[in-house]
């Protein structure tokens, strides 16, 4: 049972922990939780994690966002992982910060990373977890917003949602995409007292 988990983002210190790099941050949190270590490899930083009888090949492509598909395709082929066992994690402007959305397939929604993955895999039938980043920017400043850092007041919720995203990866692999979707798609993630317990 082998899974490919691809957190999308851009390499380089200037992009670290920006909204656009949330895929990297989720991938790193998952690997960290399960005691794995990333290394620099072909087209990506890669880590291998074993958990509950499953093997996770976790990648953070080093190709830049709009060529992410090259890394996803290379590692899927190399590790012989079928598309139903691929999960791609991306930032999503169309969702508020309080939301996560998991889909088993579908359009790229205008996201360059997903567009590249779709072209490289020649299918839209792969799971993707969209991490809502909101759209709190003025006209003409979308790029600055996406490539910007989180506001200080957003960070606790972002960390909480990273933890929830790690759980999505685990549920996806152990119980399947439908169960994982049910667990998060209609939830509003807020840091009230109830959520902290």
Buried (B, 14 or more C-beta within 10 A) or exposed (E): EBBBBBBBBBBEEEBEBBBBBBBBBBBBBBBBBBEBEBEEBEBBBBBBBEBEEBBBBBBBBBBBBEBBBBBBBBBBEEBEBEBBBBBBBBBBBBBBBBBBBBBBBEEBBEBBBBBBBBBBBEEBEBBBBBBBBBBEBEEEEEEEBBBBEBEEEBEEBBBBBBEBBBBBBBBBBBEEBEEBBEBBEEBEBEEEEEEEE
